[in-house]
Structure formats: C-alpha cells, structure tokens
Amino acid sequence: MNQPTERLLVTGGASGIGRAIVEEGLSLGWDVAVIDRDRAPAGQSVTADLSDPDATADALAEVLATGPVTRLVNNVGAVFPQRLEETTLAEVDAAHALNLRCAVQCTQAVLPGMKAAGFGRVVNMSSRAALGKELRTAYAASKAALIGLTRVWALELGEHGITVNAIGPGPIATELFNRANPADAPRTKAIVRSVPVQRVGTPEDVAHAACFFLSGRAGFVTGQTLYVCGGMTVGVAPA
C-alpha cells in the first residue's frame, strides 16, 4: 500500500468552522488547501463560487494539480432561513447546489487519489437542523441528505481504506452567529439555556471533532454522524 499523503482540502475554509479546521490541520502538520469565495488566510487558497459547478471543477483542478488530496471536509454551506410558505424553489435549488451537489462533486474529484493511496478520510458537515428546526426547509433538507450520502459512501468506499463520517454542529459562535445573536440579547440567552452544557459551541469544538474523523487512527469509524451540540440533540437523535 502506498504511504498516504498528509493533504487536506476544506471547502468554505476561509472563516468560521472551516477556518478552525484549517488551523487545526496545519497544527497537525498537514498540507492544507482551501476553496472558498473569500481568500483563506492560511494554506493553499483557491477562490471560487462553489455554487457554480464549472467554477467548482476549475478550483478542484487547481488544487489537484499540485498533488492528490486524501483528507476532505465538505464544509461549505448556506442557510436560507424561511418559513415553508416563504421558501422559494430557487432557494431550495441553491441550498442543494451549495450544501449537497458541491459535496458530491468534490468527493468524486478526490476519490482517485484516495483509492491510489489506499487511504482516505471524508467529513461531511451536516447540522443538528437535519433532525428538525423551524425556518430551515431548504437547509435542513440538504443537510439531512448529507447524512444519507455519508452512510452510502461509507458502505461503498470502506474496502478502499476510505472512511466517511458526518458532523452535526449545534449553535456555534462563528462571526455570522455572533452578529445575528448578540450576547446580551434575550434570544441568545434562550439559546444558551437550551444547551445542556450551558454555552454555545466554538468553531474549535467542531474542528476537534473533524480532526478526530480525519485522523489516521480513526480507520474503524465510518458512516457515523457526530452531533457537536452541547447535548441539545439528546433524546432527539437516533441512538
């Protein structure tokens, strides 16, 4: 078996959870590439609109031109918060293009390198919203679909030394979350009260979980969804 390369690709890795995964990957000595519409502050940075299949293909070709990728985090996503009555079909299509189609396209692109190495790690960033959350018709549908793909790919790719797992973050204090939820706002306080550990998560909390799945020592864990949610999904998520 060929020795696996220590190369990680993170989509949407310029900020938030993705950036925390990039930073932890770099701290572990991995060669990290990022595809995002914004320029990443570290690693190989390729700017692209990942909602566009052609732009995604070009970005992937640029990353893979410098070598194979054996670790992939399908992190990029968008929320589209609306009640069912206000959700447009364009928003449903946009959520699936960015949150779902992009994951399929990126994973297909890196698979030849993983198979050649006899080693691969794929992490799909789902959400606790996949279990049900108001104002999330388009988002929850796409994130639930990622869990389904995780299970299918785990079955298909295990014989090649490739594991596929998903993470379902709860409320995470990214820049976007903090702007929408000021610390002293009643809604923010209500969110904190709903979390058993009595705080919102940090991007680093999710990055630690992702890097466990990405580890070479996690080869006997595949097809799983880990909710990094401070206990919010207890009693809701299937055992």
DRENVODO-591646 format. One record per residue (C-alpha): x, y, z; residue in three letters. Coordinates in nm, 2 decimals, always signed. Example, Ala and Ser with C-alpha at 12.3 -4.5 7.8 and 13.67 -1.06 7.14 Angstrom:
2
GUVO;u;v;w;resn
GUVO;+1.23;-0.45;+0.78;ALA
GUVO;+1.37;-0.11;+0.71;SER
This chain:
239
GUVO;u;v;w;resn
GUVO;+0.00;+0.00;+0.00;MET
GUVO;+0.13;+0.35;-0.09;ASN
GUVO;+0.20;+0.58;+0.20;GLN
GUVO;-0.09;+0.83;+0.23;PRO
GUVO;-0.01;+1.19;+0.17;THR
GUVO;-0.10;+1.44;+0.45;GLU
GUVO;-0.30;+1.67;+0.23;ARG
GUVO;-0.63;+1.82;+0.35;LEU
GUVO;-0.89;+2.01;+0.14;LEU
GUVO;-1.15;+2.22;+0.33;VAL
GUVO;-1.44;+2.38;+0.13;THR
GUVO;-1.56;+2.71;+0.28;GLY
GUVO;-1.24;+2.72;+0.49;GLY
GUVO;-1.18;+3.10;+0.49;ALA
GUVO;-1.38;+3.17;+0.80;SER
GUVO;-1.59;+3.02;+1.09;GLY
GUVO;-1.58;+2.64;+1.14;ILE
GUVO;-1.39;+2.58;+0.82;GLY
GUVO;-1.11;+2.82;+0.92;ARG
GUVO;-1.08;+2.64;+1.26;ALA
GUVO;-1.05;+2.31;+1.08;ILE
GUVO;-0.78;+2.46;+0.86;VAL
GUVO;-0.59;+2.59;+1.15;GLU
GUVO;-0.60;+2.26;+1.34;GLU
GUVO;-0.50;+2.07;+1.03;GLY
GUVO;-0.20;+2.30;+0.99;LEU
GUVO;-0.11;+2.25;+1.36;SER
GUVO;-0.10;+1.87;+1.29;LEU
GUVO;+0.15;+1.92;+1.01;GLY
GUVO;-0.09;+1.86;+0.72;TRP
GUVO;-0.07;+2.04;+0.39;ASP
GUVO;-0.40;+2.23;+0.37;VAL
GUVO;-0.59;+2.36;+0.07;ALA
GUVO;-0.90;+2.58;+0.09;VAL
GUVO;-1.17;+2.65;-0.17;ILE
GUVO;-1.38;+2.95;-0.08;ASP
GUVO;-1.53;+3.26;-0.24;ARG
GUVO;-1.31;+3.46;+0.00;ASP
GUVO;-0.93;+3.42;+0.03;ARG
GUVO;-0.82;+3.20;+0.31;ALA
GUVO;-0.56;+3.34;+0.55;PRO
GUVO;-0.36;+3.02;+0.55;ALA
GUVO;-0.28;+2.72;+0.34;GLY
GUVO;-0.32;+2.70;-0.04;GLN
GUVO;-0.62;+2.93;-0.11;SER
GUVO;-0.83;+2.89;-0.43;VAL
GUVO;-1.11;+3.14;-0.47;THR
GUVO;-1.43;+3.01;-0.64;ALA
GUVO;-1.81;+3.03;-0.62;ASP
GUVO;-1.88;+2.67;-0.51;LEU
GUVO;-2.25;+2.71;-0.60;SER
GUVO;-2.13;+2.70;-0.97;ASP
GUVO;-2.04;+2.35;-1.09;PRO
GUVO;-1.80;+2.48;-1.36;ASP
GUVO;-1.62;+2.72;-1.11;ALA
GUVO;-1.60;+2.43;-0.87;THR
GUVO;-1.45;+2.20;-1.13;ALA
GUVO;-1.19;+2.46;-1.21;ASP
GUVO;-1.10;+2.51;-0.85;ALA
GUVO;-1.07;+2.14;-0.79;LEU
GUVO;-0.84;+2.10;-1.09;ALA
GUVO;-0.62;+2.38;-0.95;GLU
GUVO;-0.59;+2.21;-0.61;VAL
GUVO;-0.53;+1.87;-0.75;LEU
GUVO;-0.26;+2.00;-1.00;ALA
GUVO;-0.03;+2.02;-0.70;THR
GUVO;-0.10;+1.67;-0.57;GLY
GUVO;-0.37;+1.43;-0.45;PRO
GUVO;-0.60;+1.50;-0.16;VAL
GUVO;-0.65;+1.22;+0.09;THR
GUVO;-0.85;+1.42;+0.35;ARG
GUVO;-1.16;+1.62;+0.26;LEU
GUVO;-1.40;+1.83;+0.47;VAL
GUVO;-1.72;+1.92;+0.28;ASN
GUVO;-1.79;+2.22;+0.49;ASN
GUVO;-1.92;+2.50;+0.27;VAL
GUVO;-2.29;+2.58;+0.31;GLY
GUVO;-2.56;+2.84;+0.33;ALA
GUVO;-2.88;+2.86;+0.54;VAL
GUVO;-3.16;+3.03;+0.35;PHE
GUVO;-3.38;+3.08;+0.67;PRO
GUVO;-3.75;+3.10;+0.57;GLN
GUVO;-4.08;+2.95;+0.68;ARG
GUVO;-4.22;+2.69;+0.43;LEU
GUVO;-4.47;+2.94;+0.29;GLU
GUVO;-4.19;+3.19;+0.20;GLU
GUVO;-3.94;+2.94;+0.08;THR
GUVO;-3.88;+2.97;-0.29;THR
GUVO;-3.79;+2.69;-0.53;LEU
GUVO;-3.48;+2.89;-0.62;ALA
GUVO;-3.37;+2.88;-0.25;GLU
GUVO;-3.43;+2.50;-0.24;VAL
GUVO;-3.21;+2.47;-0.56;ASP
GUVO;-2.95;+2.70;-0.42;ALA
GUVO;-2.92;+2.51;-0.09;ALA
GUVO;-2.88;+2.18;-0.27;HIS
GUVO;-2.63;+2.32;-0.51;ALA
GUVO;-2.40;+2.45;-0.24;LEU
GUVO;-2.47;+2.22;+0.05;ASN
GUVO;-2.51;+1.89;-0.14;LEU
GUVO;-2.41;+1.89;-0.50;ARG
GUVO;-2.08;+2.06;-0.41;CYS
GUVO;-2.00;+1.77;-0.17;ALA
GUVO;-2.07;+1.51;-0.43;VAL
GUVO;-1.85;+1.69;-0.69;GLN
GUVO;-1.56;+1.75;-0.45;CYS
GUVO;-1.57;+1.39;-0.32;THR
GUVO;-1.58;+1.25;-0.68;GLN
GUVO;-1.28;+1.46;-0.77;ALA
GUVO;-1.05;+1.35;-0.48;VAL
GUVO;-1.15;+0.98;-0.49;LEU
GUVO;-0.89;+0.86;-0.75;PRO
GUVO;-0.61;+0.99;-0.52;GLY
GUVO;-0.76;+0.83;-0.22;MET
GUVO;-0.80;+0.50;-0.39;LYS
GUVO;-0.45;+0.51;-0.52;ALA
GUVO;-0.32;+0.57;-0.17;ALA
GUVO;-0.54;+0.30;-0.02;GLY
GUVO;-0.64;+0.57;+0.24;PHE
GUVO;-0.90;+0.85;+0.26;GLY
GUVO;-1.10;+1.05;+0.51;ARG
GUVO;-1.41;+1.24;+0.42;VAL
GUVO;-1.61;+1.45;+0.67;VAL
GUVO;-1.94;+1.60;+0.56;ASN
GUVO;-2.06;+1.90;+0.76;MET
GUVO;-2.43;+1.84;+0.83;SER
GUVO;-2.63;+2.01;+1.11;SER
GUVO;-2.85;+1.94;+1.40;ARG
GUVO;-3.11;+2.11;+1.18;ALA
GUVO;-3.13;+1.78;+0.99;ALA
GUVO;-3.33;+1.65;+1.28;LEU
GUVO;-3.58;+1.93;+1.25;GLY
GUVO;-3.56;+2.30;+1.31;LYS
GUVO;-3.81;+2.58;+1.22;GLU
GUVO;-3.73;+2.82;+0.93;LEU
GUVO;-3.50;+2.56;+0.77;ARG
GUVO;-3.69;+2.39;+0.49;THR
GUVO;-3.42;+2.42;+0.22;ALA
GUVO;-3.12;+2.40;+0.46;TYR
GUVO;-3.25;+2.10;+0.67;ALA
GUVO;-3.33;+1.90;+0.36;ALA
GUVO;-2.98;+1.94;+0.21;SER
GUVO;-2.81;+1.87;+0.55;LYS
GUVO;-3.02;+1.56;+0.61;ALA
GUVO;-2.93;+1.44;+0.26;ALA
GUVO;-2.56;+1.48;+0.35;LEU
GUVO;-2.62;+1.23;+0.63;ILE
GUVO;-2.77;+0.98;+0.38;GLY
GUVO;-2.48;+1.03;+0.15;LEU
GUVO;-2.24;+0.97;+0.44;THR
GUVO;-2.39;+0.63;+0.51;ARG
GUVO;-2.40;+0.53;+0.14;VAL
GUVO;-2.04;+0.64;+0.08;TRP
GUVO;-1.92;+0.46;+0.39;ALA
GUVO;-2.05;+0.13;+0.25;LEU
GUVO;-1.91;+0.19;-0.10;GLU
GUVO;-1.57;+0.31;-0.01;LEU
GUVO;-1.47;+0.12;+0.31;GLY
GUVO;-1.29;-0.15;+0.11;GLU
GUVO;-1.05;+0.11;-0.03;HIS
GUVO;-0.94;+0.23;+0.32;GLY
GUVO;-1.17;+0.54;+0.29;ILE
GUVO;-1.39;+0.64;+0.58;THR
GUVO;-1.68;+0.88;+0.56;VAL
GUVO;-1.84;+1.05;+0.86;ASN
GUVO;-2.06;+1.35;+0.93;ALA
GUVO;-2.07;+1.62;+1.19;ILE
GUVO;-2.39;+1.79;+1.30;GLY
GUVO;-2.30;+2.11;+1.48;PRO
GUVO;-2.54;+2.28;+1.72;GLY
GUVO;-2.52;+2.66;+1.78;PRO
GUVO;-2.16;+2.76;+1.72;ILE
GUVO;-2.02;+3.11;+1.79;ALA
GUVO;-1.90;+3.19;+1.44;THR
GUVO;-1.88;+3.56;+1.33;GLU
GUVO;-2.21;+3.51;+1.15;LEU
GUVO;-2.38;+3.36;+1.46;PHE
GUVO;-2.24;+3.64;+1.68;ASN
GUVO;-2.37;+3.92;+1.46;ARG
GUVO;-2.71;+3.76;+1.45;ALA
GUVO;-2.72;+3.68;+1.82;ASN
GUVO;-2.56;+3.94;+2.04;PRO
GUVO;-2.45;+3.80;+2.38;ALA
GUVO;-2.70;+4.01;+2.58;ASP
GUVO;-3.00;+3.95;+2.35;ALA
GUVO;-3.29;+3.76;+2.50;PRO
GUVO;-3.29;+3.52;+2.21;ARG
GUVO;-2.92;+3.44;+2.26;THR
GUVO;-2.98;+3.38;+2.63;LYS
GUVO;-3.27;+3.15;+2.55;ALA
GUVO;-3.04;+2.95;+2.31;ILE
GUVO;-2.78;+2.92;+2.59;VAL
GUVO;-3.04;+2.80;+2.84;ARG
GUVO;-3.15;+2.53;+2.59;SER
GUVO;-2.80;+2.38;+2.57;VAL
GUVO;-2.73;+2.12;+2.85;PRO
GUVO;-2.37;+2.24;+2.89;VAL
GUVO;-2.50;+2.60;+2.92;GLN
GUVO;-2.29;+2.76;+2.64;ARG
GUVO;-2.28;+2.78;+2.27;VAL
GUVO;-2.01;+2.60;+2.09;GLY
GUVO;-1.69;+2.73;+1.93;THR
GUVO;-1.55;+2.66;+1.59;PRO
GUVO;-1.27;+2.49;+1.76;GLU
GUVO;-1.51;+2.24;+1.93;ASP
GUVO;-1.62;+2.13;+1.58;VAL
GUVO;-1.26;+2.13;+1.44;ALA
GUVO;-1.15;+1.89;+1.72;HIS
GUVO;-1.43;+1.65;+1.62;ALA
GUVO;-1.35;+1.68;+1.25;ALA
GUVO;-0.98;+1.62;+1.31;CYS
GUVO;-1.06;+1.30;+1.50;PHE
GUVO;-1.25;+1.17;+1.20;PHE
GUVO;-0.96;+1.28;+0.97;LEU
GUVO;-0.70;+1.10;+1.18;SER
GUVO;-0.52;+0.80;+1.05;GLY
GUVO;-0.62;+0.63;+1.38;ARG
GUVO;-0.99;+0.66;+1.31;ALA
GUVO;-1.00;+0.39;+1.05;GLY
GUVO;-1.26;+0.18;+1.22;PHE
GUVO;-1.52;+0.46;+1.25;VAL
GUVO;-1.72;+0.52;+0.93;THR
GUVO;-2.08;+0.60;+0.83;GLY
GUVO;-2.14;+0.79;+1.16;GLN
GUVO;-2.29;+1.13;+1.25;THR
GUVO;-2.15;+1.30;+1.55;LEU
GUVO;-2.36;+1.59;+1.69;TYR
GUVO;-2.13;+1.86;+1.83;VAL
GUVO;-2.42;+2.03;+2.01;CYS
GUVO;-2.36;+2.05;+2.38;GLY
GUVO;-2.62;+1.78;+2.43;GLY
GUVO;-2.91;+1.96;+2.25;MET
GUVO;-2.99;+1.65;+2.04;THR
GUVO;-3.00;+1.41;+2.33;VAL
GUVO;-3.34;+1.24;+2.31;GLY
GUVO;-3.39;+1.36;+1.95;VAL
GUVO;-3.10;+1.20;+1.76;ALA
GUVO;-3.13;+0.82;+1.69;PRO
GUVO;-2.92;+0.61;+1.93;ALA
